[in-house]
Amino acid sequence: MTALELFQSQIGNTLDKTPSPAGNWLAGTLLEIEVGKIKVSYTVQPYMCNPAKILHGGVASLMMDDVIGMANYVAESEFLMTTVNLHVDFLSSAQIGETLEVTAKLVRSGSNLNHWDVFIKKESGKIVAKASSNMIKTHVKISDLGF
């Protein structure tokens, strides 16, 4: 089974048993995945919020970075890729109990670097945050990681 097929078998399921402990803590639901695109939903929980009881920017950044990581994994590179940068714009707030969709799309795939765009949107379509990110190939073989 390819990485893409493995993830596609998880569509509709809670992502709480992945190789990413931080992603498991977020406990999103995989909505769709294909090479170059992914969509995951999250429900804002109290432990994801800042003192103003809105989604913490660090948690929003984690959501976007983790979703990009999953999508990058199914691109089936022989080597693990890691985030070089994550440029985030926070555009509106999200309240406890709101459902958010995080969608990432591959903009450019190179031999050493992949560039992604990602958006967090409310069910209304309002953008909560957007980001761009570059991931760089490491010297760690995915097959050596055991997943």
C-alpha positions as semicolon CSV with decimal commas, in nm:
position;residue;x (nm);y (nm);z (nm)
1;M;0,000;0,000;0,000
2;T;0,137;0,341;-0,095
3;A;0,142;0,635;0,146
4;L;-0,138;0,795;-0,057
5;E;-0,353;0,481;-0,038
6;L;-0,289;0,458;0,336
7;F;-0,405;0,814;0,391
8;Q;-0,702;0,776;0,154
9;S;-0,816;0,479;0,365
10;Q;-0,836;0,724;0,658
11;I;-1,074;0,973;0,492
12;G;-1,353;1,050;0,738
13;N;-1,149;0,927;1,035
14;T;-0,998;1,116;1,325
15;L;-0,624;1,165;1,279
16;D;-0,511;1,061;1,628
17;K;-0,282;0,768;1,547
18;T;-0,040;0,927;1,300
19;P;0,340;0,946;1,332
20;S;0,296;1,311;1,444
21;P;0,227;1,341;1,820
22;A;0,142;1,710;1,774
23;G;-0,099;1,625;1,494
24;N;-0,258;1,355;1,708
25;W;-0,318;1,615;1,979
26;L;-0,508;1,827;1,725
27;A;-0,727;1,525;1,637
28;G;-0,845;1,654;1,301
29;T;-1,063;1,464;1,054
30;L;-0,919;1,388;0,713
31;L;-1,165;1,507;0,446
32;E;-0,966;1,456;0,126
33;I;-0,616;1,385;0,008
34;E;-0,446;1,344;-0,326
35;V;-0,096;1,415;-0,449
36;G;-0,054;1,791;-0,415
37;K;-0,370;1,863;-0,211
38;I;-0,517;1,784;0,129
39;K;-0,814;1,900;0,338
40;V;-0,853;1,836;0,713
41;S;-1,122;1,964;0,950
42;Y;-1,070;2,063;1,313
43;T;-1,309;2,166;1,588
44;V;-1,170;2,445;1,805
45;Q;-1,136;2,313;2,159
46;P;-1,081;2,519;2,478
47;Y;-0,725;2,385;2,511
48;M;-0,646;2,527;2,163
49;C;-0,731;2,883;2,268
50;N;-0,553;3,185;2,410
51;P;-0,678;3,376;2,720
52;A;-0,928;3,561;2,498
53;K;-1,088;3,220;2,425
54;I;-1,011;3,234;2,054
55;L;-0,790;3,000;1,853
56;H;-0,428;3,055;1,953
57;G;-0,206;3,161;1,663
58;G;0,049;2,895;1,750
59;V;-0,218;2,626;1,728
60;A;-0,341;2,763;1,395
61;S;0,019;2,751;1,271
62;L;0,052;2,394;1,397
63;M;-0,265;2,296;1,209
64;M;-0,127;2,438;0,885
65;D;0,222;2,294;0,928
66;D;0,093;1,947;1,018
67;V;-0,148;1,937;0,723
68;I;0,132;2,037;0,486
69;G;0,351;1,765;0,638
70;M;0,088;1,497;0,573
71;A;0,035;1,612;0,216
72;N;0,408;1,630;0,154
73;Y;0,449;1,275;0,288
74;V;0,215;1,131;0,023
75;A;0,420;1,296;-0,251
76;E;0,627;0,977;-0,205
77;S;0,971;1,127;-0,180
78;E;1,236;0,876;-0,078
79;F;1,355;1,124;0,185
80;L;1,178;1,299;0,469
81;M;1,118;1,670;0,414
82;T;1,101;1,926;0,693
83;T;0,966;2,280;0,719
84;V;1,215;2,557;0,644
85;N;0,970;2,842;0,696
86;L;0,602;2,907;0,756
87;H;0,486;3,259;0,677
88;V;0,145;3,308;0,841
89;D;-0,113;3,584;0,814
90;F;-0,387;3,576;1,080
91;L;-0,696;3,734;0,927
92;S;-0,986;3,662;1,165
93;S;-1,060;3,477;1,487
94;A;-1,214;3,136;1,549
95;Q;-1,423;3,060;1,856
96;I;-1,448;2,749;2,073
97;G;-1,673;2,495;1,903
98;E;-1,626;2,628;1,549
99;T;-1,532;2,380;1,278
100;L;-1,243;2,484;1,058
101;E;-1,116;2,341;0,730
102;V;-0,746;2,350;0,656
103;T;-0,662;2,308;0,287
104;A;-0,309;2,288;0,152
105;K;-0,202;2,288;-0,212
106;L;0,139;2,218;-0,359
107;V;0,249;2,520;-0,562
108;R;0,587;2,392;-0,679
109;S;0,773;2,065;-0,638
110;G;1,147;2,074;-0,689
111;S;1,427;1,824;-0,644
112;N;1,510;1,959;-0,296
113;L;1,231;2,201;-0,204
114;N;0,850;2,193;-0,211
115;H;0,645;2,513;-0,182
116;W;0,292;2,501;-0,033
117;D;0,002;2,741;0,016
118;V;-0,246;2,670;0,296
119;F;-0,570;2,828;0,421
120;I;-0,780;2,788;0,735
121;K;-1,145;2,866;0,665
122;K;-1,464;2,868;0,870
123;E;-1,771;2,682;0,748
124;S;-1,896;3,021;0,622
125;G;-1,591;3,042;0,394
126;K;-1,432;3,325;0,593
127;I;-1,053;3,294;0,604
128;V;-0,907;3,263;0,954
129;A;-0,544;3,237;0,845
130;K;-0,333;3,173;0,539
131;A;0,028;3,072;0,500
132;S;0,299;2,972;0,260
133;S;0,570;2,724;0,346
134;N;0,881;2,569;0,203
135;M;0,985;2,215;0,287
136;I;1,336;2,091;0,223
137;K;1,459;1,739;0,164
138;T;1,662;1,590;0,450
139;H;1,905;1,300;0,438
140;V;1,666;1,083;0,642
141;K;1,510;0,803;0,440
142;I;1,138;0,764;0,508
143;S;1,183;0,386;0,498
144;D;1,421;0,414;0,798
145;L;1,149;0,578;1,012
146;G;0,933;0,267;1,037
147;F;0,604;0,412;0,913
